[in-house]
Amino acid sequence: MPDCLILQMRYMEIILFGQLRDLAGSNRISVGVVTDTNDLQKELNLKYPDFANTKYAIAVDKKIISKTVPLNAESEIALLPPFSGG
Amino acid sequence: MNKQNLYERYQRQIILKEFGEEGQQKLLNAKVLVIGAGGLGCPMLQYLAAAGVGTIGIVDDDKVALSNLHRQILFSVNDIGKSKSEQAASYLKRLNPEIKLIAFNKRITNLNALELISDFDYVADGSDNFATRYMMNDACVLLKKPLIYGAISRFEGQVAVFNCKKNQYDEPVNYRDLFPEPPKENEILNCAEAGVLGVLPGIIGTMMANECIKLITGIGEPLINTLLTYNTLTNETYQIELTADKKNNTLIPKDETSFREMNYEWLCGPVSKEFEIDSSVFNSLIQQENIDIIDVREIDEKPDTNDFNYLKIPLDELEKNNSKIKNDIIVTFCQTGKRSVQAAEILSRIFKDQKKIYSLKGGIIEWKNQKKDHE
């Protein structure tokens, strides 16, 4: 079943933190593989419109990014909203 | 207390070979300012005081409430209604009479922050709002003070150490390298809306105390350039590397003067349009008798005006000179209308609903220009 294999490869997993978990209803979500973090955000905003109204930092392979970076199916992506509580 | 007693108090940590008498001496010499004696502040203060940090400052203008007690473990029901900073200091004094505790029963603002911080070596932020968090970050960047950061929401916490270098080639990282700009209203839930499990600030506050002790004594690997997140429900931890980004530094006030002029409340929340009035409303108000108009600029700032009577109370003296204000309507003004909004916010905290408070939008410069146009 080579087609299924290819299909499986085309998803990337994203780890969520804070209120993003509540908005998505899950700790982890998958989206189709995109080429960079800019496209990732567009994809997320389509799939999870509530994300567009939330502030969060993006980490790729456990590093916070400050500009658009390329992604592949193996990239470890995490989305972290700021917390103010004390 | 004699040397033997001191040794006995700290004996269990002194016998750690990485720590030793040298580590203990470093703690005794250290001065740490803790912002907020709340959920994070309480455990942090308890461990820092117990460990023997020589000087601890506690800033909090809040009073103990019943709903605090599930997480703010320094307080008991007898403390309800009393000052958090003072009650915390008095408890910690009983815990460790050998150290110096300073309670600042006031709100930390951009007008007093630099002065407060400059007497300390380390700042630990356990505040509960974005305005204070961004302000503390910017103040610590300006004064190059190490900042131990911790924040919580619901079941999750974050810890990091800012403004420190791992090695001499490192650029120090600050909070704005993680979250460059504050979220606007509705973008993030605040603690009162989101809720918090009481033990979470206990864990995160204790982690902050741990980072602080590691930084002071130079042991282990503090979370420099690293954000650690912890989840109480799953016990997951996640560490992320942070990198300094020069463009984020442009968001920080460039010097102490611009820091004092920055309106952090406004930056982090809805614009306080409620205070602002335009020239036409101002012109009708100045005809009234029961009104105090206050120039909140520095004493020597120009232009002056003879068109109406006013008091001169510079912004940073407003709080202590508020007894000069007698009337029920107050209008503040400054050069361009920014400081006067801050002044209105300060006055509304002092007078609550007792007085009507306004700020002249656009400041005296715009008012004078409009007046000229009408002439």
Interface residues (C-beta under 8 A of the other chain):
Chain A: I15 F17 G18 Q19 N27 N53 T54 K55 A57 A59 K62 K63 I64 S66 A78 L80 P81 P82 F83 S84 G85 G86
Chain B: G36 G38 G39 L40 G41 D125 G126 S127 D128 N129 F130 R133 G150 A151 I152 S153 R154 E156 G157 Q158 D177 L178 F179 P180 P182 P183 K184 N186 E187 I188 L189 N190 C191 A194 V196 P201 L227 T229 T234 Y238 Q239 I240 E241 L242 T243 D245 K247 N248
